[in-house]
């Protein structure tokens, strides 16, 4: 583990990774530190989306899909 990753976790910021491939061959990894202090709800939603925890739902929204 590198120092930048340790520092992000020490600050309490989640870190997500995107593995990049071209034509099926891995070419690298993109690492994003999510700054929870500035926009906690957005960070949590994005973290859940990246890890597959996010569920699409209209719960607690004002949108109605009634036809």
Secondary structure as the mmCIF struct_conf table of DSSP 4:
data_model
#
loop_
_struct_conf.conf_type_id
_struct_conf.id
_struct_conf.beg_label_comp_id
_struct_conf.beg_label_asym_id
_struct_conf.beg_label_seq_id
_struct_conf.end_label_comp_id
_struct_conf.end_label_asym_id
_struct_conf.end_label_seq_id
HELX_RH_AL_P HELX_RH_AL_P1 UNK A 3 UNK A 10
TURN_TY1_P TURN_TY1_P1 UNK A 11 UNK A 12
STRN STRN1 UNK A 15 UNK A 22
TURN_TY1_P TURN_TY1_P2 UNK A 23 UNK A 24
STRN STRN2 UNK A 25 UNK A 33
TURN_TY1_P TURN_TY1_P3 UNK A 36 UNK A 38
HELX_RH_AL_P HELX_RH_AL_P2 UNK A 40 UNK A 51
TURN_TY1_P TURN_TY1_P4 UNK A 52 UNK A 52
TURN_TY1_P TURN_TY1_P5 UNK A 59 UNK A 60
BEND BEND1 UNK A 62 UNK A 62
#
